[in-house]
Amino acid sequence: MSSVDTSLPEEITSVTSSPEEEGLSKDVIFELLKNRRRREVLQHLLEREETVTLGELAEQIAAWENDTTVNALSSDQRKRVYVALYQTHLPKMDDAGIIDYDQDRGLISLSDNADLLMMYLDTDSHKRDRWDRWYGALSLLGAAMLAASALGVPPFGLVSTTIVATLVVVSFLTLSAVHVFFNHRLQQIVEAKISRIE
């Protein structure tokens, strides 16, 4: 039986610059992400948002790879993924500071550097920017309020159309200000992550 090469590229062995400010080079990030199983490890840990066991992780990845359920897996399918994760993928990810891997206990969780890889992944678990829904809902509500005011439908018929229009415009200005604020905070977060990439 041939031994598996678990040596790491030089970049991975010199990942951290200081304990407070850990970073990764783009080479390391792309090296880690080029393997589908490592991407699936990240996806599973992101979905679970908790520490998982090596057995659970191996079963889930084997089920995805074989397009089946965990219960329908054969022991060979489980073992093949388990061994590859145990010997190669999880130690590499742990050395890069992407996961915390307790090999003795078989426990895996996301680490601080995981966010540097998450921004390169397109997973359904990430929250999508849904500001279009807020603007659409406000547009419909504003149009309905203006129509009700113009037609004299209570209670909007009791208020002048100018006041209703002013309320709608102020609502859009408020929503736009909140949107700008959140985009600014998101930009700061992204820039902080990018600054950790060497």
Secondary structure as UniProt FT lines:
FT   HELIX           10..13
FT   HELIX           26..33
FT   HELIX           36..48
FT   STRAND          52..53
FT   HELIX           54..65
FT   TURN            66..67
FT   TURN            71..72
FT   HELIX           75..84
FT   HELIX           85..89
FT   HELIX           90..95
FT   TURN            96..97
FT   STRAND          99..102
FT   TURN            103..106
FT   STRAND          107..110
FT   TURN            112..113
FT   HELIX           114..118
FT   TURN            119..120
FT   TURN            124..125
FT   HELIX           131..151
FT   TURN            154..155
FT   HELIX           156..158
FT   HELIX           161..195
//
